[in-house]
Amino acid sequence: MPPKVEEILDRFEYVVHHARHVPLSNQVMVDEDEVMELVDQLRFNLPEEINQARWTMQEQQRLISEAHAEAARIMARANERAEESVQEHEVLRRAERQAAQTVREAQAKCDQIIREAETYALEQLKQLEAHLSRTLATVKRGVEALQSAPAAAVEDGHAVTEEAPAR
């Protein structure tokens, strides 16, 4: 049965404590071959849990790296979507401003057309009023002429048979 790790460490400690001291220092001289053999035995006899823990740590680091990479991808996509949303929002705001401007321009054009139509209608009504006034004056003169003509013809004793010229 191979020695356990604790036994190897105890042997390592014994070698260091019983090594020869270098004069005037706290250093010791050890047998290199003996120490290297102990190191090899330690490596060989490391419990499986340490190897498993080492693998677990490596796997943990790999998972953390993958998680960071995935987080970076998610953040990049979120930033892209946010930028797209901002751009879409800006396009929408620009379209709304343009639509509002178009409505204002259409309303102004509509108001102008209404004013011009009212001005035209007023001019036409004034012309019609002037024409009707002239026509009414002509009719009044004709009525007055006809009313005064029979009275004048009766006074002279003559009947008037002539027709008034048509206008």
DAHU-V18300 format. One record per residue. N is the residue number from 0. RES is the residue in one small letter. PHI is phi in radians with two decimals (* if undefined). Layout:
{{N & RES & PHI} {N & RES & PHI}}
//
This chain:
{{0 & m & *} {1 & p & -1.20} {2 & p & -1.12} {3 & k & -1.39} {4 & v & -1.03} {5 & e & -1.08} {6 & e & -1.16} {7 & i & -1.15} {8 & l & -1.13} {9 & d & -1.07} {10 & r & -1.12} {11 & f & -1.06} {12 & e & -1.09} {13 & y & -1.06} {14 & v & -1.09} {15 & v & -1.21} {16 & h & -1.20} {17 & h & -1.76} {18 & a & -1.34} {19 & r & -1.35} {20 & h & -1.45} {21 & v & -1.42} {22 & p & -1.00} {23 & l & 1.06} {24 & s & -2.67} {25 & n & -1.79} {26 & q & -1.54} {27 & v & -2.21} {28 & m & -1.92} {29 & v & -2.11} {30 & d & -1.37} {31 & e & -1.05} {32 & d & -1.09} {33 & e & -1.15} {34 & v & -1.17} {35 & m & -1.14} {36 & e & -1.15} {37 & l & -1.12} {38 & v & -1.10} {39 & d & -1.08} {40 & q & -1.10} {41 & l & -1.07} {42 & r & -1.07} {43 & f & -1.16} {44 & n & -1.73} {45 & l & -1.02} {46 & p & -1.06} {47 & e & -1.01} {48 & e & -1.09} {49 & i & -1.18} {50 & n & -1.08} {51 & q & -1.11} {52 & a & -1.12} {53 & r & -1.08} {54 & w & -1.08} {55 & t & -1.08} {56 & m & -1.11} {57 & q & -1.09} {58 & e & -1.12} {59 & q & -1.07} {60 & q & -1.10} {61 & r & -1.10} {62 & l & -1.13} {63 & i & -1.11} {64 & s & -1.09} {65 & e & -1.09} {66 & a & -1.11} {67 & h & -1.10} {68 & a & -1.10} {69 & e & -1.13} {70 & a & -1.09} {71 & a & -1.13} {72 & r & -1.11} {73 & i & -1.10} {74 & m & -1.10} {75 & a & -1.08} {76 & r & -1.14} {77 & a & -1.09} {78 & n & -1.13} {79 & e & -1.07} {80 & r & -1.11} {81 & a & -1.10} {82 & e & -1.11} {83 & e & -1.06} {84 & s & -1.09} {85 & v & -1.09} {86 & q & -1.13} {87 & e & -1.09} {88 & h & -1.10} {89 & e & -1.15} {90 & v & -1.08} {91 & l & -1.11} {92 & r & -1.09} {93 & r & -1.11} {94 & a & -1.12} {95 & e & -1.12} {96 & r & -1.11} {97 & q & -1.14} {98 & a & -1.11} {99 & a & -1.09} {100 & q & -1.12} {101 & t & -1.10} {102 & v & -1.10} {103 & r & -1.08} {104 & e & -1.13} {105 & a & -1.11} {106 & q & -1.11} {107 & a & -1.10} {108 & k & -1.11} {109 & c & -1.07} {110 & d & -1.05} {111 & q & -1.12} {112 & i & -1.10} {113 & i & -1.11} {114 & r & -1.07} {115 & e & -1.13} {116 & a & -1.14} {117 & e & -1.14} {118 & t & -1.10} {119 & y & -1.09} {120 & a & -1.08} {121 & l & -1.10} {122 & e & -1.08} {123 & q & -1.14} {124 & l & -1.16} {125 & k & -1.13} {126 & q & -1.12} {127 & l & -1.11} {128 & e & -1.08} {129 & a & -1.11} {130 & h & -1.12} {131 & l & -1.14} {132 & s & -1.10} {133 & r & -1.12} {134 & t & -1.12} {135 & l & -1.11} {136 & a & -1.10} {137 & t & -1.13} {138 & v & -1.10} {139 & k & -1.09} {140 & r & -1.11} {141 & g & -1.14} {142 & v & -1.10} {143 & e & -1.11} {144 & a & -1.15} {145 & l & -1.23} {146 & q & -1.22} {147 & s & -1.40} {148 & a & -1.16} {149 & p & -1.15} {150 & a & -1.18} {151 & a & -1.23} {152 & a & -1.21} {153 & v & -1.21} {154 & e & -1.17} {155 & d & -1.44} {156 & g & 1.55} {157 & h & -1.97} {158 & a & -1.58} {159 & v & -1.64} {160 & t & -2.04} {161 & e & -1.30} {162 & e & -1.60} {163 & a & -1.29} {164 & p & -1.13} {165 & a & -1.38} {166 & r & -1.88}}
//
